[in-house]
């Protein structure tokens, strides 16, 4: 009994010793946050040209937003890693809600007429088609109608202090302070999404500093309340990202049997005429415009041969600068076509591509890397380098290239 008692006391003492001297609390973290603002963030903000009055007004009464995702409060247990899956790696067709696209296209056509004069001046200055600008406007903020409820300052400073990506958001809160220093907008009106994307174009503060413009001539770059500033800022973003004036974004196409889907990628661009010589045609049956035939184009197979196939121009990759997703860029291109020409859904259905976790795709990529393929990094994201590497491996091993990751392919590569 004595031994048992001694053992019990020892275990209890050890348990207490293993715990921190004091449990972390939200109040304690808030106190650390206020200290961090003054001792850590303020000196860097000062070096960036932010004045103390602007800094103090920005954070007056601001507390941490504990409802944001991906937080890692100091002293609290580390957040559990979430399942590595995304909609893009299920059926990409789910991304293209026909009801949503039809609604956005109808509103977009109406608003393009309403703002025709402004859009014409913007298109003339920046060279970006009005339909592309309006499509992005609609996708990002419902043409400025979406409720954007969060304080950008609170979101960004919370994430800079205690998110899983503090370095990124530290840069962004410093950029937000520079905006406030300029006087374009007061902190109370600087609204963002939960991720810190601001206003109608959904710019992060650093993008605002680089691309926002004052198009209505009132002396302020107001992407929250000014339609003209918002539309011109979107156009300026695309123009500065390399938009090629006079070219389309791309065309749905048909890759004939015997032509590999592994042609994909901007680094494998060739004149569109060369692609047509290989037998690649527009799915509509119409010829490519003459000025497009002479210019470079690229094959794009976002779902491999299991979904629609495309010939895209460099402007497709400019749209990806706005949001680095093939599906996003295709959504914008399709929506713009509907707004400008009354087009509809892609002709080829997306079909069923199954579902894979990002961790499974990363293992597939690692297997290909070990065999000498350049997949663009084993990050679980099946971009064009991964897709064409899959097609090349399939062709080399006597399989019909599909250029898309599947569970069966992962088993074959093990």
N, C-alpha and C positions, 0 to 999 in steps of 0.2 A: 504493500500500500504506500509506504514511504517513497519507494522508487517511482511508483506511478504518479504520486503527487509532485515530486521533484520534476519529473518529465513534463507534466502538464504545465507547471509554472514556467519551465524553460521554453516550452513551445509558445505560450502566451507572450512571454517577453520577446522572443525572437520575432513574433508576428508584429508586435508594436515597433520593434527596432527597424523592421523592413519598410515601415511606412514613412512618408515624408514627415518632417517635423511639424508641418501644419498643412492641412488639406487646402488645395487651391479653391478659391471661391470667385464668383463673378465680380464681387466688390473688390477683391484683391487684384484681379486682372485689370479692372477699370482704373485702379490707382496706379498700377504699372503703366497703363496706357497714357495717363496724363504725364507721368514722368518721362516716358519715351518721347512724347510730343515735344517737350521743352529741351530735353537733353540730347536727343538723337535727331529727330526730324527737323526741328527749327534751325540748327546750324547749317544743315545742307540746303534748306529752303533759302536761307539768307545768302549763301554762296551762289544760289541760282538767280538772285535778283529779286526775291520776294521780300517785301517790307514787313516789319513786325505788326503794324496795325492790320494789314491784310491777313496775315497769318492768324492773329488773335481773333479777328472777326470770323474767319472761316471755321474755327474750331470752338467758338463760343457755344457752350451748351451741348456740344456733340458728344455722344456716348457711342460705345461699340454696338454694332448691329449683330446680335447673337443669332438672328434667324437666317443669316446668309449661309450658303453651302460651302463646303471645303475649308472650314475653319480649323485651326490648330492652336487653341488658346494655351498660353504658357502654364505649365503645371497640371494641365488636364491630360487624360489619356489620349494617345495619338489616335486620330480618326482611322477607322477600319477602311482598308482598301476596297473600293467598290468593284462590283463585277465588271470585267472589261468587255462590255458589249455596247454597240451603238446601232442605231436604225440602219445606217448605211450598209451594215454587214448582215442585215437580214434581207428582205426584198427591197431594193431601192425604190420600187414602185410606190411604197408607202409614203415616200417623200413628196410625191406628185399627186396630192389630193385634187381630183378633178373639180370637186365642189369649190375648194379654195381658189384654184386657178381661175375658174370661170368668174367667181365673184370679184377677184382682184382685177381681172381683165376688163370687166364691165365698168368698175369704178375708175380704172386707169384710163380707159377711152374717154370717159366723161371729163376727168380732170385734165387730160391732155388738151382737150378742146378749151376748157376753162382757162388754162394757163398757157395757151398757145403762143401768145406774144412773148412772154418771159422765156418759155422753152426755146423759141426760135432764136432769141438773142444768146441764150446759153449755148445752144448747139453751134451757132456761128462762131462763138468765142473759143469753145473747147473742143469742138469736133465730135462730140459724143451724141449719138442719136437720142432724141427726146424719149423714145419708147424704152430705151435701156435705163435712162435716168428715172423715169416714172416707175418702171418695174422694180428697181432697187428701193425706191421710196416706199412703194407698196409692200414689199417683202419685209423691210426693216421696221416700219412703224405704222403700217396700215394707212399710208399717205398722210402721216402726221396725226392720225386720229387715235392711235393706241395710247392708252394710259401709261405714262412712264412715271411711276410713283416715288421712286427712291431718291434720296439726296445723294448726288454723286460724291460729294465730299465724305459723307458718312460711309458709303459703300467702299470707296477707295482706301480711306484711311484704316478702316477695319481690316481690309484684306492686306494692306501693307504691314499692319501690326501683327496679325495672327492668322494668316491664311496659309495654305499649303504652297503658295507661290508668292512669297512676300517681296522678292526682288522686282518682279514684274509690276506689282501694284505700288511699290514705292516709287518707281519711275512715273507711274501714272498719277499718283497724288501730287507729286512735285509739278507735273505738267498742269494739273488742274489749278494749283496755286498760281502758276504763271498766267493762266487765263483770267483768274480773279484779279491779279495784279494789273493786267491790261484794262480791266473795267468793261469787258464785253458783256458780262452777265454777273449779277450778284449770286452769292452762294445759295441763297434761298430759292432761286429759280433754276439753278444748275441741276436738272433732274436726269437720272440715268436708270438703266435696267439694274437688276441685281448683280450683273457682271461688270457694271461700271461703264457701259456703252451709253453715250449721251445723245439726247435730242432726236430729231426726225431721221437723220442719216445713221444714227447709232454709231457715232465715232467715239473711240477712246480719247482721252485728253491729248495724248501725243499725236493722234491723227488729226484732231482739231487744230492743233498748233501748226501742223504741216499743210493741211488741205482746206480748212474752212475759209470761206471768202465772204466779203460784204458785197452782195450783188444788188441790194435794194438801195444802196447809197446812203444809209443812215449813220455810217461811221462805226458800226458794230457788226461783228460776225455772229449772228444770232441763229443758231440751228435749232433752237427750241420753239421760236414763235414766228420766224420769217420763212415763208414758203420759198421766196426767191433765193434767200441765202442757203436754205437747205438743198434745193435742187442744184444750184450752182456749185455748192461744196461737193456734192456727189460727183458732178461732172469733172470738177477740178481734180478730185481724187483719181478718177479713171484716166484723165488726160496725163497727169503727172506719173501715173503708173505705166504709161506707154501705149495708150489707146491709139490705134491706127485709123486716122480719119478716112471715111469713105468705104471701110470694109465692114462686112457682116461679122457676127460672132461665130456662126457655123451652120451646118446643114445636117439633117438626118440623112443617113446614107445606107447603102447595102454593100457589104464586103462579100464578093463572090467566093464560092468554094474554090479551094486551091490557093487563095491569098490569105496569108496568116494574119491573125489578129495581133500578133506580136510587133506590128509596125508602129504601135502607139508611142506617143511621147513628143514633147516640143523639140527635143534634140534630134528627132528623126524627121523634121519638117522637110518637105519637098514641094515643088510647084504642084498645085492642085491638078494641073494638066497631066503630070506624071502619075498621080493617083488614078485618074480616069483611064490612062493608058493601061493600068493594071486591071481595069475592069470595075473599079469602085465608082458607083453612080449615086446620084441623089435618089432617095426613096420615092420622091414625087414623080420621077421620070423626066423632070425638066433638066436641061443642061445647067451646069454651073455658070454664073455670069462671066462674061469674057474677062473683066478686070480681076475677078477672083481666080480664074484659071491660070493667069500669069503669075499670081502671087503665091507665097508659101501657105501650105495647109498641113494639118496633122490628123492622123486617125485617132479617134477616141472611142474606147469601149468600156464604159464605166461598170458594166456588169458582164464583161467579156462578151462571148457570143450568146449569152443567156438573156440579153436585153437589147435595147436599141443601140445602133452603131452610128457614128458621126464622123464627119470631116469638119474640123474646127479651124478657125483662124487664130492668129496671135491674140486677138481681142478676147477670146475665151479665157486665156490665161491672165489677161488683165482683170477680168471680172473676178477671177480667183484671188487676185490681190486684195480684193474687198473682203472676201471670205474664202479661205483656202479649202474649198470643197468642190469636187467635180459636180456633185448633185446640186449644190447651190448655184453654180454657174449655169448649169443646164436649166434649172428652174427659172433663173432670170432671163436667159435667152428665150425659152419657150413663152414665158409671160410677155416679154417684149414683142415677140412675133404675134401673139394674140392681140395685144393692144394696137399694134401698128397695122396688121394685115387681117385680123379676124381669124387667125389660125386656131388650131385645136391641139389635142393631145398628140404625142409622138405616135407614129403609125405602128411600129413594132412594140408589142407588150413587153413589160419587164420580166414576166415569168417568175418562177420560183427559184431563187438562188440558195435556199436553205438559210441556216444561221450559223454563225461562228463567233466565239468569243475573241476579243482582241488578243488574249494570251495565246490562243490556238493559232491565230494568224501569225503572231510573232514567232512561234515555233516553226511554222511552215517557212517563214522568211529566213530563219536561221539555218534551216536545212538547205535551202537554195544557196545561201551565202557560202556554206561549207563546200558547195560544189562549184563555186566560182562565179555565181550570178550576182549582179548588182541590183539589189531590190530596193535601194534607197534607204536602208536601215531597217533593222528588225524591230519596228515600233508598233506592230499590230495594225497598221493602217495600209490597206492594199491600194497604194497609188499606182501610177502608170508603170513605174519601174518594176514593181512587184507583179503587176498583171502581165506585162510582156515577158518577164522572166519565167512566169508560169507557162505561157504559151511556147516559149523557146524550149523549156524542159520537156513539155508534152510532145512537141514535134520531134525532139531528139530521141525520145523514148518510145516512139511509135504510136503515140496517142494523138487523137484529133485535138488540136489546140482549142481551148475554151477561154483561156486568159482570165480565169477567175478562181479565187480560193474556195475549196470545198472540203468538207471532212474527209471524203474519199481520197482527195489528193494528198491531204496531210498524212493519211495512213500509207500511201504509196511512197512518200518521201522518207518515211522513218526507216 
